[in-house]
Amino acid sequence: LNEILSILHTASVQINPDKCSIAVPEIDFSSHTINERHIKPNGDKIKAITDLPPPHTLKETNEFLGKIIWYRKSIGNFTFIAASLHKVTNKTKSHRHEFFWGPDQQQSFEQFKRILTTSPLFLEYPDSSTPFILTTDDSDVGIGGILRQENSTSTKINYFESRILNDIERKYGTFEKEALAIYWCISELRSY
């Protein structure tokens, strides 16, 4: 605490004591609940998302994606699940007012809601004494990876990462997509 206060003082940063939480077991910050072991999505924010009806407009779809994207690092295969939702939001200028909500979009919407209510969504803090394991995957739609750590009693998930392939990358063969997934995940997660 003294070190943090010293750094803030050196940087001439003032804090409002009424807005500070010190020596508490967990804190809500930026749509997440943070404690000494892990970071997890805030329960109230998750409930607000799971209570949403299916979108009926482009704006509502973008709002849903904007809310769910806060939790992308906690959801495995996020990009793959979101791909069909992005199809209805990535319209060209001449078609931007068209909106289509089909079975693929409904399935993605429901899958996100199911994941938010049934999957363990917390990310464990890295343990510097344990090696990292990076598992990558590819598909016709995107690439992704899971950064985790294992010990004799448990597996800790540190981070999920994924992205959609561009048109050129989608033409790659399986080997090239796998290599791209490895390269991209290592680049994105190099701080670990």
N, C-alpha and C positions, 0 to 999 in steps of 0.2 A: 504494500500500500504506500509506504514512504517513497519507494522508487517511482511509482506512477505519479504521485503528487509532485515529486521533484522534477520529473520530466515535464509535467504540465506547467509548473512554475517557470522552468527554464524557457519554455516556448511561449510564455505569457498567455496561457490559456486559462480562462476562469471557468469554474464549474458552479452550478447552482446546487447547493446541498439538498434542497427539496426534491430535486430530480435524480439524486444519487441513491443507489442501493448498495450498501456495504455490508459484508459478512452475512449474506443471505444464501440459502442452499441452492436456489435457482433464480433465474431472472428471465423475463420475456424481453426480447430485443429483435427488432427487424423481422417480425413474423415467426420467430423461433423461440424455443425455450432452451436455455443454456444452463447446464449444471456441471458439476466437477467431473462427470464421466462422459457425457455426450451432448450433442446438439440434436434437438428434435423439433419438428413443426409445432407451432402453437395450436393447442386444441381448439380454441375459439375460432381461429382462422380456418382450420380444417373443417369445422362444423359449418361455417359460412359457405365454404365451397361445396360441401356435400349436400347442402340444402338448396343449391341452385337448380332450377329447372333446365332442361335442354335448351340451348340457344335457338332463337328463331330468326336472328339477324346476324349480319357480319360483325356489327359492333358488339353484340353479346358474345359471339365466339371469341373475338379478340379480348374482351374483358375476362372471359374464362381462362384463356391461355395466359393472360397477364397475371392472373391470380395463381395459377398452377405452376408457372415457371419459377416462382420463388422456391419451390421444393424440388427442382430438377436434380440437384445433387444428391437427394435422398431417395430418388425413384430410379430403379434400374430400368434400362431400355426406354427412358423418357422420350427420346427423339423418335424411336420407332412407334411408340404409342401415339405421340402427337402428330405424326406425319399426315394422317387423314384429316385432322383438324386444320393443319396448315394448308392443305389443298383448297379449302374453302376460303382461306384468308389471303392467299397469294394470287389474287386476280390481277390481270393486266388492266391498264387504264380503261380500255374499251369494254371490259367485262366486270368492272369493279362493283357495279350495282346488282349483279346477279348473286343470288345466294342459294346454296343447295345443302340440305342436311339429309344425308342418306344413312343407310345401315352401318357403313364403315365409321362415319363420324359419331353416330350414336354409340357404337361399340367402344370407341376410344374414350368418349365422354364417361360412359359407365365404368370402363376399366380404371380410369383415373380415380373415380369416386370409390371404387372397391379397394384399390390400393391404399388410398388415404385412410380408409377405415379398418383395414384388416392387416396390412403389412407393418412390420416394425420399421418405422421411418427414421430412426435415430442414426446418427453418424458418430462413431467413436473417435476420440482423440487419438492421434498416432502415439505409439510407444516407441521411443528411439532405440530401445534395446531389442526390438523384434524386427526381423526383415519384412519388407513389403512384398506382396504378391500382386502382380497386375495380370488380370484375365481380360482378354479382348475378344470381340466378336464383330462380325460384319453381316450385312444382309443386302438385299437389293435396294433398300431404302437408306440405310445409314451404317455408321460404325459406332462402337462404344466400348467401354471398359469399366471394370470394377477394381478399385484399389482396396486391398484388404490386408490384414495381418492375422496370422494364426499362431496359437500356442497350444499346449497340450490339452487345455480345457475348453477353448472357445475360438471362434472366428470373429474378428472385429472388422466391420465394414467402415472404411475411412471416407470413401468417395465413389460416386457414380458419375460417369462422364459419357456423353453421346452427342452425336450431331448427324444431320442429314447429309447425304452425299450430293454433290452437284451433278449436273448432267454428264459431264466428262467422266467423273469418278464412277458413275453408275455403269459405264461401259467396261470398267476394269474386270479382269478375270478374278476368280476367287483368291488366288495367291496374292495378287496385287492389292485387293481390298483388305485382306488380312494384314499384309505388310503396312498398308496405310493406317489401319486401326492401331497397330502397335506403335508406329511412329507418332501418330497424332496424340494418342493417349500419353505416351512418354513426354511429349512436348507440353501438353496441357498440365500434367501432374508433376512436372520436374521439380517443383518446390518441395515435394515430399522426398 
